[in-house]
Amino acid sequence: MAVFTSKDDNSVGETIAGSNNNPVKSTVNKYLRNGGSQANSYKYLRFAYAGTGLEDQYMIDVWHSQFLNCTTAVYNTKMIQ
């Protein structure tokens, strides 16, 4: 399992120097973005406090993943165009 979270989130891993232990939901940052030309499957991921947790331009296949306190969990750019 991979965890993508704020530097201020001390709930997993080691505490990062400068962390204030008070994570807040972002409105701008993207944690994982696929800008390539191949569709992917995403499994066993945890996104917390992201502006956009996962961005992909092709059909997204997401399994067994968590999105916590994210402004946008999954954003599919292909569907917008």
C-alpha positions as CSV (number, residue, x, y, z in Angstrom):
1,M,0.0,0.0,0.0
2,A,1.2,3.5,-0.8
3,V,0.3,6.5,1.2
4,F,0.2,10.1,-0.3
5,T,-0.4,12.7,2.4
6,S,0.4,16.2,3.7
7,K,3.8,16.9,5.3
8,D,1.8,17.9,8.4
9,D,0.1,14.6,8.7
10,N,1.9,12.6,11.4
11,S,-0.5,9.7,11.4
12,V,1.8,7.5,9.2
13,G,5.5,7.2,8.8
14,E,8.1,9.4,10.4
15,T,7.5,12.9,11.4
16,I,8.9,15.4,8.9
17,A,11.0,18.3,10.3
18,G,8.8,21.4,10.2
19,S,5.6,19.5,10.5
20,N,3.0,21.3,12.6
21,N,0.9,18.1,13.1
22,N,-2.2,19.9,11.8
23,P,-2.9,18.8,8.2
24,V,-5.4,20.8,6.2
25,K,-7.2,19.9,3.0
26,S,-5.5,21.5,0.0
27,T,-7.3,23.0,-3.0
28,V,-4.4,23.1,-5.4
29,N,-1.9,20.2,-5.2
30,K,-2.1,16.9,-7.1
31,Y,-0.6,13.8,-5.5
32,L,-0.6,11.4,-8.5
33,R,-1.0,12.4,-12.2
34,N,-0.8,10.3,-15.3
35,G,-0.1,12.4,-18.3
36,G,1.0,9.6,-20.5
37,S,-0.8,7.8,-23.3
38,Q,-1.6,4.5,-21.5
39,A,-4.5,3.7,-19.2
40,N,-3.6,2.4,-15.8
41,S,-5.1,0.5,-12.9
42,Y,-4.5,1.9,-9.4
43,K,-4.6,-0.4,-6.4
44,Y,-4.0,-0.1,-2.7
45,L,-3.4,3.6,-2.5
46,R,-4.4,6.1,0.3
47,F,-4.7,9.8,-0.5
48,A,-5.2,12.3,2.3
49,Y,-5.5,16.1,2.3
50,A,-5.0,16.5,-1.5
51,G,-6.4,19.1,-3.8
52,T,-6.7,16.3,-6.4
53,G,-5.8,12.8,-5.2
54,L,-5.5,11.1,-8.6
55,E,-5.6,12.7,-12.1
56,D,-5.7,10.6,-15.3
57,Q,-6.7,11.4,-18.9
58,Y,-7.8,7.9,-19.7
59,M,-10.4,5.5,-18.2
60,I,-9.4,5.1,-14.6
61,D,-9.6,1.8,-12.8
62,V,-9.3,2.3,-9.0
63,W,-9.4,-0.6,-6.6
64,H,-9.0,-0.9,-2.8
65,S,-8.0,2.7,-2.3
66,Q,-9.0,5.5,0.2
67,F,-9.5,9.2,-0.4
68,L,-9.6,11.1,2.9
69,N,-10.1,14.9,3.2
70,C,-9.4,15.5,-0.5
71,T,-11.0,18.4,-2.4
72,T,-11.3,16.1,-5.5
73,A,-10.7,12.4,-5.2
74,V,-10.4,11.4,-8.9
75,Y,-10.3,13.7,-11.9
76,N,-10.6,12.3,-15.4
77,T,-9.4,15.0,-17.9
78,K,-10.5,13.0,-20.9
79,M,-14.2,13.1,-19.9
80,I,-14.0,16.9,-19.7
81,Q,-12.8,17.6,-23.2
